[in-house]
Amino acid sequence: MTVAVLQPLLSALQAQAAAELLAGHLYAVRQACRADPLLVVLPEYWYVPQEPEPWWRSFPYRWLRDRARELGIYLVGGSVPVREEEGRIRNRALCFGPDGQMLGYYDKRRPMEHERQRGVEPGQGASCFSIGAWRVGVLICADLWDGTLIPEGVDLLVVPADTVVLHAGRRAYARRLWHALALVRAQERLCVVAVSDRARYWDGRRGAGGASAIVDPAEAAPGRVRWGELMKTLPRGRPGWLYKELDRKRLEAFRAYRRARGLALPDGGGALRGVGEIP
């Protein structure tokens, strides 16, 4: 399986322009990665409407469904603010298969203060889906800071993120901090971690670090650490995208090595409760 993460420059784009930019990135990734299955991850809050909409009739739902079906890819659609039937607002990641069918969704469980001020409420429960033998889990941004939220038994953890920084000089720090966090979570849970973030920018008020990364702990096998493959990143947080072909046998061999030496955590983390259901 191949996993790819996008790191688009979205700082000053309106919602429709952001969708056009991301479509271009998706086509480029598909041209570079012809093998199937391919899973692509978008960043948090890539689309922010003036008012949250019921997700099942929203523009992001239709757009993500159509792109997944058009390109024949698995797509974790970053996250968007949505309104549920009872009026609650969630920060939600919508997940689609290559046939355009929705695999499920995940609601952020650790919303930040600026999100809570806009009415975003915490989600409930973990979310996972399968791609062949790979078990894929989803978290959103700040959720990754709480290791107990990672579902049990995941092989690949995907994390749409928006590394908000409030001072221009903090962008490099945010990037390094997030890369370290992704590396730690991959080693803790013996799984691949793929983070999709906005590209590095500063608009005079806020910015992002450009912390997208794909961390594959299996590249740290005994006797050889392939640093460029262990953690793939974009230099200085620049716009672009990353992809990596994953090897299940190599991951299992690395897990066996760590467990034999007592270097693996006992099974734990968030209870596996499956994907959210479509109303």
N, C-alpha and C positions, 0 to 999 in steps of 0.2 A: 504494500500500500504506500501511496505517496501523500504527504501532508504539506500544504502550502499556507502561508500567512501573508496577508496584505498589510502594507504600511503606507497608506495614502496621505497626501498633504491636503487636509480638509479644513484648514483654519478659517478661511473666509468664504467658503462655498455655501450656496443655498442648497436646500435638500435635493432638488432635481439635478443640479449640477454635480453634487456629490455622487448621485446614482450613476450619472454618465461617466464620471471619472472611474468609479469602481467597476463599471462594466468593461471599460478598456483594460483595466488590470486583470480582470477575470479572463478575458479573451487571450491576453498575453500569457497568462499562466497556463491556460489550456493548450496553447500552441507549444509551449516548452515541455509540458508534461502530458504526453499522449497516452501513457500507460494507465490502466484502470485497476483498482479504484483510486480516485483522486478526491481528497477532502480539502476544501478551502475554507479558511476562517477570516472573517471581517472584523474590524475593530468595534469597540463599544461606541454607542451613540453616533454611528455614521449618518443616521437620518433622525432629525429632531423636528417633528411637525409643530405648528403653532399651538395646537391642542392635541393631547393624546387621543388616538382613535381606537375603537374596538378592533382588535388585531386581525380578526378573521375577515374583515373587509377593508383593511388598510392598504395603502400603496406599498409599504415594505413587504407585506405578506405576498402580494401579487408579483412584485418585482423579483423577490428572492425565489419564489416558486418557478417563475418563468426562466430565470437565469440558470437554475439548477437543471431544469429539463432541457433547455437549449444546448447547454454545454456538456450534459451527461456527467455531472459531478455531484458529490455530496457537499452540502453548503451549510456551514454554521454562520448564520446571517448577522454576525456581530451582535449588537443589541439595539433596541429602540424602545422608547416609552410607549406603553399601551394602556388602554382603559378596559377593565373587565366589565362584564355585564352588570355587576352590582356597584360599579363606579370606582373601584379601587384602581390605582395607578401602579404599574409594575415596570421595572427595567427588564425587558424580556429578550432572550436569544431564541430565534426561530430556526429550526433545523430541518433541512430538506434532503431527500434522496435524489438520485439521478433521473428518476421518472417524474420528478416534480411533486411527489407525495410528501406530506409533512411527517417527519419522524418523531416530532415532539417539540417541547420547548423547555426553557429553563429561566426562572426568575431570580434575579440577583438577591442574595440573602444578607448582604452587608452593604446596603446603600450608604453613600457618604452624606455628610451634613447638607451640602448644597442640593443633593437629590431629595432628601427628606423635606427640605424647605419648599420644594416644588410638588410635594405630595406623594412621592414615590414610597411605597411600602415594601417591607422585606418579603421575599418569596418564601415558599415552604418546600423543603425536600430536595433531594438530589435529582439529577437527570442524566441518563445514559442511553446510548443506542449502540448497535453492533454493525460493523462493516466486516463481513466475513468472520474471521477468528479474532478480530480486534474489537475490544470493548472500549468505547469512547465516552468520556465524561466531560461535562461542561461546567465551568465556573465563569463568573464575570468580574473582572478587575479586582476590587478590594477583597472579594471572596478568597483570593489566593493567599491572603495574609493569614487566614485561619485554616491550618492544615486539616482540622477535623471535618471540614466541609467536603473534602475530596472523597468521592464515592469509593467503596471497596471494590477491589478487583479490576480497576481500570488499567488499560494498556497505554492509552493515549489520553491526556488531559488537555483540552483546548480552552483558551482563555481570551475572549475579546476584552480589550482594555482601553482606557483613556488615561494616560499618566499625567494628570493635571498638575501643572507647576504654576506657582504664583509669583515667581521671581525668575528672570531670564537666566541668571547664573546657576539655577538649580537643575537645568535640563540634563546636563551630563551626569550629575549626581543621581537624578531619578532613573536614568537609563541604566547606570551601573547597579543601582539598588535592585531594580527589577530583574536584571540579568542574574544577579546573585540569588534572588528569591526563586526564580524559575529553576536554577541549577539545584538549589537545596530541595525543592519539592520533588524534582525528578529523582534525586538520590534517596530521599525519604521513602517515596512510594514506588520506586523502581519502575517508573513509567516514563514515556516520552511526554514532554510538556511543550505545547506550542502556544505562544502569545502573539496576538495581533494588536498593534497599537497604532495611533496616529503618528505620522512623521514629525520630526523635530521642527518646532516653530515657536515664535513669540510674537504676539500681536499688540504688545504694549500693556496688556492687562493680565493675560494668562497664556499658557502654552502647553506643550507636550514634550516628552523626552525622546520619543522615537525608540521605544524599548522592545519592539518585536523580536522574537527569538524562537528557535526550535532547538530544544535540548534533548539529546538522545543519550541517556546514561550508558547504553550498551557500547558506546564508543570509548568508554573508559575501561576496557577489558584489561585483565592482568598483563603487565608487560608492555602495553602499548596504549597510549592515550592520544587519540587523533583530535587535537584541540579544535581544528576547523570544522570537524564533523560533530564533536561533542556539543558545541554550542554554535549554531549558525545565527549571525546577526547582520544588520546592515550598517556599514561604517558611519559613525557620527549621527546616527538616527535619520539618515537621508530617506527620501521617498523611494518606494520600490516594493519588491516582494521576495520571499524566500520559499524554497521548497526542499524537501528531503525524502528520499526513498527509505522506508522503514523495513527492518528485517526482524520478523517475529522470532525466528530461531536464535538469532544473536541476542535479542532481548531476554529470552528465556534462559540462555546460557549465563548471562550476566546476573540474572536473578538467582540462579542456582549457586553461583560463586559467592554472592553476598550473603545468602542464607546459610551456606555451609560455614561461613566464618562469623556468624552471629551479628552481621552488619545490616540486617533487615528488620524493620519494625514489625511487630505482630499485626495481623490484619486488623484494621480499624477504620476510623474516619466516619464520614456521614453514612447513615443507613441507605442502602440502595433501594430506591422507591420508584424507579422507572421514570418515564417521561410524563410530562403533563398531558392531560387528555383534552382533545378538542371538544368544545361544548356543542 
